[in-house]
Amino acid sequence: MSQTQLDAPRLVRTQPLLTARNVSKSYGSVPALRNVSASVFPGEVLGIVGESGSGKSTFLRCLNLEETPDAGSYTLDLPDADGNLFDLDRYARRMLCARQIGIVYQNPHLGLLMKHSSSGNVAERLLVAGERRFAVLRDKARAALEASEFPLERMDAPPIELSGGMQQRVQLAKAIALEPALLLLDEPTTGLDVSVQALVLDTLKRLQQERRITMVIVSHDLGVIRTLADRVMVMRRGEVVEAGLADQVFQDPQHAYSQQLVHAKL
Ligand SMILES: Nc1ncnc2c1ncn2[C@@H]1O[C@H](COP(=O)(O)OP(=O)(O)OP(=O)(O)O)[C@@H](O)[C@H]1O
């Protein structure tokens, strides 16, 4: 068989894993999202950039089904995710998120029980998904922490006693413990020392390359987005002003606001 024949299936474009259409959300009279649409293909990383208050985190919370928008639809191309996910009740959302969507927040207090052990935090995710065997819980928690390059000798320490970088690794371990289809990252390295930031980014990059995890990452730091993202979406005042391949957007931004963002960074 020729090399061309072997390579051919890789060229077939699959369906997007994630499709969000015309998502809108207001807080009182403040429009946080206006008709935001996005699609992400399996194994792809979408980076979302924009100034503070542009709606990045609100959009991510919608994708994590924590927030219900006023309008719009959201589908995941998975056997256990039927129809518009915004229509699911609380229980169905919780189960779907536990199995298929992992999230890492900027603030570890949002993602972790700070006084429980780190391994317990990861195991909690497995418990929600129905795992009850103690040995399995411990083994899977250990494997997820190891994959997140967390120092295993500290796995019984509570996050409150750990450094910021280690706390983010516990969040990451919890997020990937069940090998979710989608990993959401909300400013995962913001607030960390630059050297620690680089190490956490290395871990994310390695995990993405090894496991081909589909990711959506929000950051105001274009360097972070540039390191990880295949495609970029630029948001301003709740709207998408530009979307495209990362290289294209960074090298030749079309919208005046994207030009301002990119040039401010250079
Ligand atoms: N829970 C909330 N209640 C009221 N207003 C909110 C709430 N969450 C967000 N907003 C408002 O919605 C808009 C978008 O906020 P959002 O946090 O999504 O932006 P962002 O781009 O993530 O900003 P940042 O980078 O500062 O987190 C802002 O005007 C914000 O003040």
The ligand as a Gaussian input file, in Angstrom:
#p B3LYP/6-31G(d) Opt

LIG

0 1
 N      -22.144000      37.234000      37.581000
 C      -22.180000      38.422000      36.978000
 N      -23.049000      39.370000      37.363000
 C      -23.099000      40.568000      36.740000
 N      -22.320000      40.923000      35.697000
 C      -21.429000      40.017000      35.280000
 C      -21.302000      38.726000      35.888000
 N      -20.313000      38.035000      35.243000
 C      -19.854000      38.861000      34.275000
 N      -20.510000      40.040000      34.290000
 C      -20.293000      41.163000      33.366000
 O      -20.326000      40.643000      32.048000
 C      -19.311000      41.226000      31.238000
 C      -18.378000      40.155000      30.706000
 O      -17.634000      39.625000      31.814000
 P      -16.602000      38.400000      31.696000
 O      -16.098000      38.121000      33.073000
 O      -17.229000      37.298000      30.952000
 O      -15.461000      39.055000      30.810000
 P      -13.957000      38.565000      30.618000
 O      -13.611000      38.866000      29.220000
 O      -13.814000      37.157000      31.064000
 O      -13.178000      39.537000      31.583000
 P      -11.952000      39.194000      32.596000
 O      -10.779000      38.892000      31.723000
 O      -11.796000      40.473000      33.370000
 O      -12.417000      38.041000      33.435000
 C      -18.626000      42.270000      32.104000
 O      -19.233000      43.517000      31.868000
 C      -18.922000      41.795000      33.515000
 O      -18.930000      42.870000      34.416000

